[in-house]
Amino acid sequence: MHSQQPSTRISTTCATLLVCSALGLATLPPLAQADTAGQSASPPISQSGSLASHAFDLPAGALGIALNRAAQQAGVAISFTSDDVAGQTVAALQGDYSIHAVFSQLLAGSQLTVHSTHSGYVVSSAREDVMTLNPVQVDGAAITESAFGPVDGYVAARSATATKSSTKIIDTPRSISVVTRDEMDQRGVESISDALSYTAGVVADAFGDEGRYDEIYVRGFKLSANGIFIDGLKMGAPPSEYFGTKIDPYGLERVELLKGPSSILYGQINPGGLINSITKRPSADTFLSTEFQYGSYSKKRAAIDLGGPISDNKQWLGRLTALVQESDTQHDFGRNDRIYIAPAISWQPSDKTNWTFLANYQRDEHGPYPGFLPSLGTLDPNPNGKISTARTTGEPGDIDETEQYSISSLLEHRFSDRFSFKQNFRYTSSSYDNEAIFGWGLESDNRTINRGYYLVYSDVSNFVMDNQLEMRLSTGAISHTVIAGIDYRHSKETLESGYASAPSLDIFAPVYNTPFINLDTYTEKPEQTQTGIYLQEQTKVGDELFISLGGRWDRATNNADTSTSGSKTKDNAFTWSAGLLYKTRFGLSPYLSYAESFKPEVGADYITGKLFEPSTGKQYELGLKWLATDERSLVTLSTFKLIQDNSLSGVPGTREKTQDGEIESSGLEIEGKFQIGEPWVVTASYAYLDSEYSRDNELQGLEVKQAPRHLASVWAHYKNLLPGLSVGAGARHVARRVYDYEGKGSPSVNELYLPSRTLLDFNAEYILNKFTVSLDARNLTNKETFSCYSEGYGYCVPDDGRELSIRLRYDY
């Protein structure tokens, strides 16, 4: 039996993290002190390395950009003055060249020459001696940006989420949104929901002030734990989906959202899309960053991020990311405590092999369920008055704890310039301990709330592996990237649950003195296995036409073993996708795509008695992308129609389900990220969504829950308003949306709506040498809003009120 005593707070670990910070400073290798700020560490360039042949693919454009791209593709550093390359352009260049030859080819016809040095390459005027040159080092992030690493600014150039290969976003015929580390830092992001709150078509906090997991809807469909990925592998979500671990973005480089079905590469998933979080990985640069935060609700948070080479030859790299948080919440007796530790090691024995090992430990502790308040007195008027948003229907001693650890391996080996192999795997073990009392409906006096004891113990083990073979071929002006892969996932859970009625509570004058009791429990052992085989072809014709085509076969098994019975389902599915994109000379790239998804459903049809078949999804998307010539601004406009078939619908007069439903969701989205000169960076989005039950026994023709017609947002950040001072501000608007239906099963059924809301955010930061002080404000005007859902009782959870925090960061 699990302990029924409230967990102690974890404040002592704050001191531990301070000690770690001091030790990190003391143990940094001498190399770090020799590095020049802003320069990326690069190994010496040998003569053989400069003569080795590399495959280059460089479009026509500005000379400076072409030099940067060539350096990135060769994996070397280059420096030059902006005045030397200003106004000069180059033609497109493709083929196999040595490093020196490709730079010489780009500089042909100019008055510039290239020289190799111990740390990279230097471009200088032919009329000058190289030693008198005062070069400007290209930003390391720009040179080394990959689909798995850091990004300089808000605009990512590449992503692997849509293709499983490092592909330029402007060349990908799908809608992809990327939230970079810079954007997360400047907005003070503290959850995946926060990160995506300025993304087109996303309802990022559909469950209100919920500290336990992220409840996100995309294009009208819920992205449960089934749609959350880390480093391209599905999170260790339990088969029951009773709980999920909330990812802390401090450990991430970027958060990516692929919109629409994606079973072609990832197997069983909901049709709205998937979120892929890219973790921080070891770097050849030696660094240390420590951060301390204090904020609303007595929030205290300390974090550390340090890393660099751990061997003299830089074949071994290491990184440690960790944080500890202790916080109350806006709810009575609420807690939001966390410990997060993530060590990482990379081994690169040669330029053809890279093997990264990642580990992760996270423990979250919370108090009573947030809210679970009745709609009367929160969303709607109550004759007894207004219920405080701080009120809880639980008890001070309620337990809600999640603990998880994982071990991952990311192996990549390049046999040649044309063939490479990747193997990624992760093992995750997680547990959930919940002993709580919650409210489930008002009595006739509109002040006494019925309550119940609720108990859940869950232990989950999850193993996932993905093997990929990539082949790159060129035949004249046509190039091919082919990926063949097989993945496997196994998830097993032991779930113990129980329920009983608990003493009621006067929600307007509560007296909290109800202890938890021993409950009779019900044991389930759900188990899921999935094996998938996939093949994808990406074809590039010249510099303009991009074609993608892929197919996948899946076999999924679901076991439901309970205390009294058991059932087993086996499902097979074939899904495919196709895309076409044409890149014009004006930076505009129109595209169209088609994609499918499937997701097994557990249970049996109440009417037919047959086991549920998988629900399926398909999407038609037509879009237009624009990339500025300096590649610092990107806009995506897309229109789509998304259909989910074989969805479950209710049986009138019962709480049972039958499988004869269909949901249609169509809409238009536009999202842009703009770097305007040096001071301004802006991200803006708008989405129109029309989502309805196109076939349903009870809800035919009605709007789908959590699918507002309009979503809009804008965030702007201005650098150096005063020397060292930068400010940012944003607004997020969500139109009214359905949270429940009145009169289910009758001809007069209609929707119940949450009102629209517009929330304001603010950030200011001041940089002095290696110190950065930031002030963050979310929901600046403290607007009171609610997220509600029903299941027949009208639950409401208050959304986040105003949250203020101050952060102090030191970067070494």
Secondary structure, DSSP 8 states (H G I E B T S, - for coil): ----S-----THHHHHHHHHHHHHHHH--HHHHHS-TT--------HHHHHSEEEEEE-SEEHHHHHHHHHHHHT--EEE-HHHHTT-EE--EEEEEEHHHHHHHHHTTSSEEEEEETTEEEEEETTS-GGG---EE--HHHHH--TTS--SSS---EESTTTSS-EEGGG-SS-EEEEEHHHHHHHT--SHHHHTTTSTTEE--TTSS-SSS--EEETTEEE-GGGEEETTEE----TT-S------GGGEEEEEEEES--HHHH-S--TTEEEEEEE----SS-EEEEEEEEETTTEEEEEEEEEEESSTTSSEEEEEEEEEEE-B-SSTT-BEEEEEEEEEEEEEEETTEEEEEEEEEEEEEE-S-S--EESBTTTB--TT----TT--SS-TT-EEEEEEEEEEEEEEEESSSSEEEEEEEEEEEEEEEEEEEEEEEE-TTSSEEEEEEEEEEEEEEEEEEEEEEEEEEEETTEEEEEEEEEEEEEEEEEEEEEEEEEEEEETTS------------EEE--EEEEEEEEEEEEEEETTTEEEEEEEEEEEEEEEEEBSS-EEEEEEEEEEEEEEEEE--TTSEEEEEEEEEEEE---SB-TTT--B---EEEEEEEEEEEEE-TTS-EEEEEEEEEEEEEEEEEE-TTSS-EEEEEEEEEEEEEEEEEEEETTTEEEEEEEEEEEEEEEE-TTTTT-B-TT--SEEEEEEEEEEEEETTEEEEEEEEEE--EEEEEESTTSTT-EEEEE--EEEEEEEEEEEETTEEEEEEEESTT----EEEE-TTS-EEEE----EEEEEEEEE-
